[in-house]
Amino acid sequence: MSTEIVESIQDHQRQHRMDLFKKRVRHIPTYLLLGLWSGFTIFAILWVMLSSVKTTKDLFKDVWALPDKLHFENYAKALVAADFEIFFLNSLVVVMTSVIVILVLSAPASYILSRKKFKGSNLITMIFIAGIGIPFPLLFIPLFQILTNFAINNTLFGLGVLFIALSLPFTVYMLTSFFGSLPVELEEAAIIDGASDFQVFFKVMFPLGMPGLITAAIFNFIGLWNEYQLALVFLNNPKYSTLSLGLYSLSNGMEYTGDWTGLLAGVVIVMI
């Protein structure tokens, strides 16, 4: 190999290393910012968890000290004082059911809108997109009237209906983009093999769309699990309260009793 070729290869390698180094240097501010934010978040979570196993006296004596003894009775007090087991069950039932129904309704609709072009398909897609930008508080009065007329207001069933209806636009929009990115050749091959439209969807596209469905399920579950406004407006019976409402009632109760460690134990329960 000639000297010129060797020097050219070495120059190329040096240039590649220099470009890689510059790229990493440009990302240092971003890494620092994300690292600081992650460190702060981890520190806050750990502090809440450690403080939840202290006594209130120890907490105010030194907020940064490690507990000498673990007081897990704070969690028992939080569960009993605010009926957290009922709130947890309510949230689990209504959120899990809503997420399943959302996926069952949005997956076929998204597939059709992404693959089949028919009269009004673009209009339907635009309606779903427009539904994402509507603030929930603007819908409180008409939704309250509708649920009252159907006699499902102040029930977990009514809250689940709201969760499903208000989550469908975002889910359909996200899954439409995902199904649209899947190769059309797989559908054509299945049709050539004699598969019907239902078989193409359930045996070919549905398994391929599983990553998108799982992503949509995670987004919806987190959003509905933390939802507070709808539960506050449409649930007035304490026995139907979700975890977000239970944490709020626990906060009010612990504020007057001064049991801040019990409140922090409730926060940990909700986080978990």
Residue frames as qw, qx, qy, qz and C-alpha x, y, z in Angstrom:
[[0.000, 0.890, 0.455, 0.000, 0.00, 0.00, 0.00],
 [0.423, 0.524, -0.031, 0.739, 1.46, 3.35, -0.99],
 [0.287, -0.191, -0.455, 0.821, 2.33, 6.03, 1.53],
 [0.222, -0.124, -0.152, -0.955, -0.28, 8.42, 0.06],
 [0.604, -0.341, -0.589, -0.414, -3.10, 5.91, 0.63],
 [0.564, -0.308, -0.632, 0.433, -1.98, 5.23, 4.22],
 [0.131, -0.098, -0.236, 0.958, -1.83, 8.96, 4.99],
 [0.378, -0.224, -0.363, -0.822, -5.26, 9.45, 3.40],
 [0.637, -0.383, -0.660, -0.105, -6.76, 6.71, 5.58],
 [0.458, -0.266, -0.508, 0.679, -5.12, 8.17, 8.69],
 [0.054, -0.046, -0.002, -0.997, -6.36, 11.66, 7.85],
 [0.521, -0.318, -0.514, -0.602, -9.86, 10.27, 7.37],
 [0.626, -0.375, -0.653, 0.205, -9.73, 8.50, 10.72],
 [0.291, -0.168, -0.343, 0.877, -8.45, 11.63, 12.47],
 [0.239, -0.158, -0.212, -0.934, -11.21, 13.69, 10.88],
 [0.601, -0.374, -0.626, -0.327, -13.80, 11.13, 11.92],
 [0.542, -0.349, -0.582, 0.495, -12.55, 11.18, 15.52],
 [0.111, -0.051, -0.132, 0.984, -12.55, 14.99, 15.51],
 [0.405, -0.270, -0.398, -0.778, -16.12, 15.13, 14.17],
 [0.639, -0.399, -0.658, -0.024, -17.23, 12.62, 16.79],
 [0.423, -0.242, -0.455, 0.745, -15.53, 14.63, 19.54],
 [0.090, -0.073, -0.062, -0.991, -17.17, 17.88, 18.38],
 [0.527, -0.352, -0.563, -0.530, -20.56, 16.17, 18.26],
 [0.607, -0.406, -0.625, 0.276, -20.15, 14.95, 21.84],
 [0.264, -0.127, -0.271, 0.917, -18.99, 18.38, 22.99],
 [0.263, -0.238, -0.282, -0.891, -22.09, 19.99, 21.47],
 [0.641, -0.416, -0.565, -0.312, -24.28, 17.62, 23.46],
 [0.408, -0.021, -0.643, 0.648, -22.56, 18.30, 26.80],
 [0.233, -0.119, 0.236, -0.936, -24.96, 21.16, 27.82],
 [0.720, -0.149, -0.348, -0.582, -27.94, 18.92, 27.06],
 [0.714, -0.078, -0.674, 0.174, -26.48, 16.01, 29.01],
 [0.202, 0.071, -0.540, 0.814, -25.71, 18.31, 31.95],
 [0.443, -0.152, 0.042, -0.883, -29.24, 19.73, 31.99],
 [0.806, -0.131, -0.444, -0.368, -30.85, 16.30, 31.77],
 [0.606, 0.022, -0.683, 0.408, -28.45, 14.92, 34.37],
 [0.019, -0.125, 0.440, -0.889, -29.23, 17.74, 36.81],
 [0.623, -0.141, -0.090, -0.764, -32.97, 17.35, 36.31],
 [0.807, -0.062, -0.577, -0.112, -32.76, 13.56, 36.69],
 [0.428, 0.074, -0.659, 0.615, -30.66, 13.92, 39.83],
 [0.259, -0.153, 0.284, -0.911, -33.11, 16.40, 41.33],
 [0.752, -0.123, -0.293, -0.578, -36.06, 14.11, 40.54],
 [0.743, -0.022, -0.651, 0.153, -34.36, 11.05, 42.04],
 [0.209, 0.126, -0.566, 0.787, -33.35, 13.05, 45.12],
 [0.459, -0.178, 0.096, -0.865, -36.92, 14.31, 45.63],
 [0.823, -0.110, -0.433, -0.349, -38.40, 10.81, 45.32],
 [0.633, 0.028, -0.661, 0.400, -35.86, 9.33, 47.72],
 [0.010, -0.181, 0.438, -0.880, -36.44, 12.15, 50.22],
 [0.650, -0.190, -0.082, -0.731, -40.20, 11.58, 50.14],
 [0.838, -0.061, -0.534, -0.095, -39.74, 7.82, 50.60],
 [0.476, 0.073, -0.628, 0.611, -37.32, 8.25, 53.52],
 [0.188, -0.189, 0.293, -0.918, -39.47, 10.93, 55.16],
 [0.705, -0.210, -0.326, -0.594, -42.54, 8.71, 54.88],
 [0.809, -0.196, -0.539, 0.126, -41.01, 6.22, 57.36],
 [0.243, 0.186, -0.477, 0.824, -40.13, 8.88, 59.97],
 [0.161, -0.685, -0.637, 0.315, -42.20, 10.36, 62.73],
 [0.150, 0.899, 0.235, 0.339, -43.43, 13.92, 62.33],
 [0.476, -0.856, 0.126, 0.160, -41.22, 14.96, 65.23],
 [0.691, -0.246, 0.435, 0.523, -38.11, 13.51, 63.58],
 [0.494, 0.599, 0.429, 0.462, -39.08, 15.07, 60.26],
 [0.000, -0.958, -0.088, -0.272, -39.19, 18.60, 61.67],
 [0.645, -0.685, 0.202, 0.273, -36.17, 18.00, 63.88],
 [0.196, -0.529, 0.609, 0.557, -33.93, 17.36, 60.88],
 [0.755, 0.489, 0.101, -0.425, -35.51, 17.02, 57.43],
 [0.544, 0.630, -0.540, -0.123, -32.29, 15.65, 55.90],
 [0.278, -0.447, 0.821, -0.221, -31.35, 13.07, 58.54],
 [0.490, 0.028, -0.829, -0.268, -31.80, 9.37, 57.91],
 [0.727, -0.465, -0.057, -0.503, -34.47, 7.72, 60.08],
 [0.161, -0.458, 0.818, -0.308, -33.19, 5.85, 63.13],
 [0.370, 0.152, 0.894, -0.199, -36.19, 3.56, 63.00],
 [0.156, -0.103, -0.657, -0.731, -38.50, 2.76, 60.10],
 [0.354, 0.248, 0.581, -0.690, -42.10, 3.64, 60.94],
 [0.084, -0.111, -0.811, -0.569, -44.13, 1.66, 58.41],
 [0.043, 0.550, 0.763, -0.337, -47.22, 2.31, 60.48],
 [0.132, 0.467, -0.065, -0.872, -47.47, 5.60, 58.55],
 [0.241, 0.064, -0.742, -0.623, -48.57, 3.58, 55.53],
 [0.158, -0.391, -0.902, 0.093, -51.17, 1.76, 57.60],
 [0.026, 0.566, 0.405, -0.717, -52.51, 5.10, 58.85],
 [0.182, 0.339, -0.370, -0.846, -52.64, 6.49, 55.31],
 [0.226, -0.108, -0.881, -0.401, -54.50, 3.45, 54.03],
 [0.172, -0.496, -0.816, 0.243, -56.99, 3.41, 56.89],
 [0.022, -0.515, -0.271, 0.813, -57.47, 7.16, 57.31],
 [0.299, 0.446, -0.258, -0.803, -58.25, 7.82, 53.65],
 [0.819, 0.270, 0.455, -0.223, -59.62, 4.42, 52.53],
 [0.109, 0.650, -0.577, -0.483, -56.77, 4.19, 50.06],
 [0.320, -0.028, 0.932, 0.167, -57.48, 0.54, 49.29],
 [0.437, 0.649, 0.590, -0.199, -60.92, 1.56, 47.97],
 [0.233, 0.857, -0.150, -0.434, -59.48, 4.47, 45.99],
 [0.150, -0.466, 0.789, 0.371, -56.78, 2.24, 44.54],
 [0.399, 0.247, 0.881, 0.065, -59.33, -0.38, 43.47],
 [0.380, 0.794, 0.344, -0.328, -61.57, 2.31, 41.93],
 [0.129, 0.788, -0.408, -0.443, -58.68, 3.76, 39.94],
 [0.262, -0.268, 0.886, 0.274, -57.45, 0.35, 38.86],
 [0.449, 0.429, 0.782, -0.052, -60.86, -0.80, 37.64],
 [0.368, 0.850, 0.235, -0.295, -61.87, 2.37, 35.80],
 [0.043, 0.772, -0.487, -0.407, -58.44, 3.02, 34.25],
 [0.318, -0.185, 0.895, 0.251, -57.74, -0.56, 33.13],
 [0.461, 0.534, 0.705, -0.077, -61.23, -0.94, 31.66],
 [0.284, 0.884, 0.041, -0.369, -60.99, 2.43, 29.90],
 [0.087, -0.627, 0.652, 0.417, -57.57, 1.66, 28.40],
 [0.398, 0.068, 0.897, 0.180, -58.76, -1.71, 27.04],
 [0.418, 0.714, 0.545, -0.138, -61.88, -0.19, 25.47],
 [0.111, 0.862, -0.206, -0.449, -59.85, 2.71, 24.04],
 [0.173, -0.421, 0.793, 0.405, -57.49, 0.30, 22.29],
 [0.416, 0.309, 0.853, 0.055, -60.32, -1.92, 21.05],
 [0.353, 0.829, 0.378, -0.211, -62.09, 1.08, 19.48],
 [0.057, 0.878, -0.268, -0.391, -59.11, 3.07, 18.25],
 [0.428, -0.318, 0.754, 0.383, -57.06, 0.26, 16.65],
 [0.472, 0.441, 0.719, 0.255, -59.58, -0.67, 13.88],
 [0.197, 0.938, 0.241, -0.154, -60.51, 2.98, 13.34],
 [0.194, -0.784, 0.415, 0.418, -56.86, 4.00, 13.00],
 [0.486, -0.076, 0.778, 0.390, -56.16, 1.15, 10.60],
 [0.413, 0.673, 0.601, 0.120, -59.11, 2.09, 8.37],
 [0.079, 0.973, 0.051, -0.212, -58.23, 5.79, 8.36],
 [0.289, -0.677, 0.538, 0.410, -54.59, 5.08, 7.53],
 [0.374, -0.074, 0.843, 0.379, -55.23, 2.52, 4.77],
 [0.259, 0.556, 0.758, 0.224, -58.67, 3.04, 3.22],
 [0.007, 0.175, -0.069, -0.982, -59.55, 6.23, 1.39],
 [0.043, 0.571, 0.802, 0.170, -63.29, 6.84, 1.19],
 [0.043, -0.652, -0.236, -0.719, -65.57, 9.83, 1.03],
 [0.502, -0.782, -0.032, -0.369, -65.27, 11.74, 4.29],
 [0.874, -0.180, -0.264, 0.367, -62.17, 9.94, 5.57],
 [0.404, 0.313, -0.181, 0.840, -60.10, 13.13, 5.62],
 [0.356, -0.607, -0.052, -0.709, -62.92, 14.94, 7.42],
 [0.854, -0.461, -0.229, -0.073, -63.11, 12.22, 10.08],
 [0.748, 0.020, -0.245, 0.617, -59.34, 12.40, 10.56],
 [0.126, 0.460, -0.092, 0.874, -59.50, 16.18, 10.96],
 [0.603, -0.614, -0.159, -0.484, -62.31, 15.82, 13.51],
 [0.879, -0.322, -0.246, 0.252, -60.15, 13.50, 15.60],
 [0.544, 0.194, -0.162, 0.801, -57.21, 15.91, 15.35],
 [0.168, -0.583, -0.041, -0.794, -59.44, 18.85, 16.33],
 [0.752, -0.559, -0.285, -0.202, -60.67, 16.87, 19.33],
 [0.741, -0.081, -0.337, 0.575, -57.14, 16.80, 20.74],
 [0.255, 0.263, -0.126, 0.922, -57.06, 20.59, 21.07],
 [0.437, -0.642, -0.303, -0.552, -60.33, 21.01, 22.99],
 [0.019, 0.342, -0.674, 0.654, -59.68, 21.85, 26.68],
 [0.299, -0.312, -0.898, 0.087, -61.59, 19.61, 29.07],
 [0.003, -0.363, -0.518, 0.775, -63.01, 22.47, 31.20],
 [0.317, 0.158, -0.276, -0.893, -64.96, 23.76, 28.18],
 [0.505, -0.093, -0.762, -0.394, -66.84, 20.45, 28.10],
 [0.038, -0.027, -0.826, 0.561, -67.74, 20.21, 31.78],
 [0.449, 0.206, 0.307, -0.813, -71.24, 21.71, 31.55],
 [0.712, 0.233, -0.364, -0.554, -72.49, 19.78, 28.46],
 [0.466, 0.162, -0.866, 0.078, -70.88, 16.56, 29.68],
 [0.120, 0.027, 0.734, -0.668, -72.46, 16.98, 33.11],
 [0.604, 0.214, 0.097, -0.762, -75.85, 17.46, 31.47],
 [0.664, 0.253, -0.615, -0.341, -75.40, 14.42, 29.22],
 [0.303, 0.104, -0.900, 0.297, -74.33, 12.14, 32.06],
 [0.301, 0.092, 0.561, -0.766, -77.22, 13.38, 34.20],
 [0.674, 0.229, -0.166, -0.682, -79.72, 12.67, 31.41],
 [0.706, 0.189, -0.668, -0.141, -78.40, 9.12, 31.09],
 [0.767, -0.577, 0.072, -0.271, -78.37, 8.67, 34.89],
 [0.905, 0.044, -0.199, 0.373, -74.68, 7.74, 34.96],
 [0.107, 0.766, -0.286, 0.565, -73.34, 10.87, 36.63],
 [0.409, -0.608, 0.532, -0.424, -71.42, 10.32, 39.88],
 [0.966, -0.063, 0.239, -0.074, -70.59, 6.73, 38.92],
 [0.447, -0.471, 0.632, 0.424, -67.41, 4.96, 37.91],
 [0.572, 0.408, 0.661, 0.265, -69.15, 3.83, 34.73],
 [0.250, 0.945, 0.210, -0.002, -69.84, 7.45, 33.76],
 [0.251, -0.834, 0.393, 0.295, -66.26, 8.44, 34.55],
 [0.591, -0.124, 0.708, 0.367, -65.02, 5.55, 32.41],
 [0.498, 0.693, 0.494, 0.166, -67.19, 6.72, 29.51],
 [0.053, 0.988, -0.084, -0.116, -65.63, 10.17, 29.78],
 [0.472, -0.571, 0.581, 0.338, -62.13, 8.69, 29.92],
 [0.616, 0.208, 0.686, 0.326, -62.80, 6.67, 26.77],
 [0.381, 0.840, 0.372, 0.100, -64.46, 9.47, 24.80],
 [0.037, -0.980, 0.162, 0.110, -61.88, 12.12, 25.64],
 [0.492, -0.528, 0.619, 0.309, -58.89, 9.82, 25.06],
 [0.760, 0.381, 0.511, 0.125, -59.97, 8.48, 21.67],
 [0.425, 0.904, -0.036, -0.029, -58.86, 11.50, 19.56],
 [0.138, -0.794, 0.588, 0.069, -55.25, 11.37, 20.72],
 [0.639, -0.187, 0.744, 0.052, -55.08, 7.58, 20.51],
 [0.722, 0.565, 0.398, 0.021, -56.61, 7.42, 17.02],
 [0.291, 0.929, -0.224, -0.047, -54.26, 10.15, 15.81],
 [0.292, -0.662, 0.688, 0.063, -51.19, 8.38, 17.18],
 [0.665, 0.005, 0.745, 0.052, -52.15, 4.92, 15.92],
 [0.645, 0.730, 0.196, -0.108, -53.13, 6.27, 12.50],
 [0.174, 0.859, -0.475, -0.076, -49.60, 7.53, 12.03],
 [0.434, -0.424, 0.795, 0.001, -48.21, 4.21, 13.25],
 [0.732, 0.292, 0.615, -0.040, -50.36, 1.99, 11.03],
 [0.522, 0.841, -0.008, -0.142, -49.60, 4.28, 8.10],
 [0.018, -0.776, 0.622, 0.104, -45.89, 3.57, 8.52],
 [0.688, -0.126, 0.714, -0.002, -46.32, -0.21, 8.18],
 [0.014, -0.267, 0.721, 0.639, -45.47, -1.69, 4.74],
 [0.696, 0.266, 0.039, -0.666, -48.43, -2.12, 2.40],
 [0.470, 0.353, -0.767, -0.256, -46.79, -5.14, 0.76],
 [0.067, -0.053, 0.935, -0.344, -47.65, -7.32, 3.73],
 [0.540, 0.339, 0.427, -0.641, -51.35, -6.59, 3.30],
 [0.603, 0.491, -0.371, -0.507, -51.17, -7.24, -0.42],
 [0.248, 0.291, -0.924, -0.015, -49.43, -10.56, 0.17],
 [0.265, 0.119, 0.828, -0.479, -52.11, -11.60, 2.68],
 [0.602, 0.442, 0.150, -0.648, -54.89, -10.62, 0.25],
 [0.495, 0.450, -0.654, -0.354, -53.23, -12.61, -2.56],
 [0.102, 0.130, -0.969, 0.184, -53.17, -15.62, -0.21],
 [0.381, -0.420, -0.730, -0.382, -56.94, -15.26, 0.17],
 [0.236, -0.319, -0.628, 0.670, -57.21, -13.45, 3.51],
 [0.043, -0.820, -0.511, -0.253, -60.26, -11.30, 4.16],
 [0.056, 0.746, -0.134, 0.649, -60.08, -7.73, 5.46],
 [0.687, -0.659, 0.123, -0.280, -60.68, -8.93, 9.02],
 [0.951, -0.124, 0.039, 0.280, -57.98, -11.58, 8.71],
 [0.535, 0.555, -0.099, 0.629, -55.54, -9.05, 7.27],
 [0.208, -0.771, 0.184, -0.573, -56.09, -6.77, 10.24],
 [0.767, -0.556, 0.198, -0.252, -56.19, -9.30, 13.08],
 [0.959, -0.087, 0.158, 0.220, -53.55, -11.75, 11.81],
 [0.673, 0.381, 0.052, 0.632, -51.12, -9.40, 10.05],
 [0.116, 0.680, -0.038, 0.723, -51.48, -5.73, 10.95],
 [0.620, -0.728, -0.042, -0.290, -52.59, -6.11, 14.55],
 [0.877, -0.319, -0.011, 0.358, -49.50, -8.12, 15.61],
 [0.567, 0.342, 0.037, 0.748, -47.24, -5.72, 13.69],
 [0.102, -0.720, -0.063, -0.684, -48.95, -2.77, 15.36],
 [0.724, -0.516, -0.427, 0.164, -48.38, -4.16, 18.86],
 [0.497, -0.083, -0.220, 0.836, -45.51, -1.71, 19.67],
 [0.094, -0.339, -0.151, -0.924, -47.78, 1.22, 18.81],
 [0.616, -0.536, -0.447, -0.366, -50.66, -0.25, 20.81],
 [0.697, -0.362, -0.420, 0.455, -48.41, -0.78, 23.83],
 [0.286, 0.084, -0.088, 0.950, -47.16, 2.80, 23.56],
 [0.328, -0.444, -0.290, -0.782, -50.72, 4.12, 23.34],
 [0.705, -0.497, -0.503, -0.045, -51.72, 1.97, 26.32],
 [0.578, -0.214, -0.349, 0.706, -48.87, 3.36, 28.42],
 [0.056, 0.216, 0.047, 0.974, -49.66, 6.98, 27.53],
 [0.503, -0.473, -0.378, -0.616, -53.36, 6.53, 28.26],
 [0.718, -0.415, -0.529, 0.180, -52.79, 4.59, 31.48],
 [0.440, -0.123, -0.295, 0.839, -50.44, 7.23, 32.92],
 [0.100, -0.264, -0.147, -0.948, -52.69, 10.10, 31.85],
 [0.607, -0.464, -0.423, -0.487, -55.89, 8.54, 33.22],
 [0.690, -0.308, -0.542, 0.366, -54.22, 7.28, 36.40],
 [0.330, -0.157, -0.250, 0.896, -53.11, 10.83, 37.25],
 [0.103, -0.511, -0.443, -0.729, -56.36, 12.46, 36.05],
 [0.150, -0.256, -0.614, 0.731, -57.88, 14.81, 38.63],
 [0.239, 0.090, -0.038, -0.966, -60.21, 17.37, 37.05],
 [0.553, -0.125, -0.599, -0.566, -62.78, 14.97, 35.60],
 [0.497, -0.258, -0.796, 0.228, -62.90, 12.89, 38.78],
 [0.103, -0.188, -0.443, 0.871, -63.33, 16.02, 40.89],
 [0.357, 0.070, -0.136, -0.922, -66.23, 17.36, 38.81],
 [0.671, -0.016, -0.502, -0.546, -68.11, 14.15, 38.02],
 [0.629, -0.193, -0.732, 0.176, -67.60, 12.14, 41.22],
 [0.293, -0.616, 0.183, -0.708, -69.28, 13.44, 44.37],
 [0.901, -0.382, -0.062, -0.197, -69.65, 10.17, 46.27],
 [0.215, -0.752, 0.621, -0.054, -66.52, 9.46, 48.37],
 [0.785, -0.128, 0.606, -0.024, -66.85, 5.70, 47.86],
 [0.776, 0.557, 0.250, 0.155, -66.28, 6.21, 44.12],
 [0.031, -0.938, 0.291, 0.184, -63.23, 8.45, 44.53],
 [0.849, 0.410, -0.214, 0.257, -60.07, 7.68, 42.58],
 [0.747, -0.237, -0.203, 0.587, -56.51, 7.85, 43.93],
 [0.269, 0.368, 0.030, 0.889, -56.04, 11.46, 42.85],
 [0.429, -0.650, -0.169, -0.604, -59.11, 12.52, 44.83],
 [0.834, -0.458, -0.286, 0.117, -58.06, 10.30, 47.72],
 [0.622, 0.034, -0.178, 0.762, -54.67, 11.97, 47.89],
 [0.031, -0.511, -0.064, -0.857, -56.34, 15.37, 47.94],
 [0.660, -0.616, -0.216, -0.372, -58.67, 14.36, 50.77],
 [0.836, -0.264, -0.262, 0.402, -55.72, 12.84, 52.62],
 [0.397, 0.297, -0.104, 0.862, -53.81, 16.10, 52.20],
 [0.324, -0.608, -0.093, -0.718, -56.69, 18.07, 53.71],
 [0.816, -0.511, -0.243, -0.118, -57.05, 15.63, 56.59],
 [0.796, -0.117, -0.212, 0.555, -53.35, 15.43, 57.43],
 [0.229, 0.532, -0.045, 0.814, -52.99, 19.20, 57.19],
 [0.465, -0.663, -0.001, -0.587, -55.25, 19.77, 60.18],
 [0.904, -0.422, -0.068, 0.019, -53.86, 16.87, 62.19],
 [0.098, -0.865, 0.490, 0.043, -50.23, 17.76, 61.43],
 [0.820, -0.153, 0.539, 0.116, -49.43, 14.21, 60.37],
 [0.365, 0.764, -0.364, -0.389, -47.12, 15.12, 57.50],
 [0.127, -0.369, 0.907, 0.160, -45.35, 11.78, 57.43],
 [0.518, 0.334, 0.763, -0.196, -48.71, 10.08, 56.93],
 [0.491, 0.777, 0.049, -0.391, -49.29, 12.43, 53.99],
 [0.141, 0.661, -0.678, -0.289, -45.91, 11.54, 52.51],
 [0.373, -0.055, 0.926, -0.016, -46.75, 7.85, 52.93],
 [0.569, 0.592, 0.487, -0.297, -49.90, 8.47, 50.92],
 [0.340, 0.800, -0.320, -0.377, -47.84, 10.19, 48.23],
 [0.112, -0.428, 0.879, 0.176, -45.55, 7.15, 48.01],
 [0.520, 0.253, 0.799, -0.166, -48.56, 4.83, 47.69],
 [0.543, 0.749, 0.182, -0.333, -49.89, 6.88, 44.79],
 [0.168, 0.737, -0.576, -0.312, -46.47, 6.98, 43.10],
 [0.294, -0.208, 0.930, 0.072, -46.07, 3.23, 43.37]]
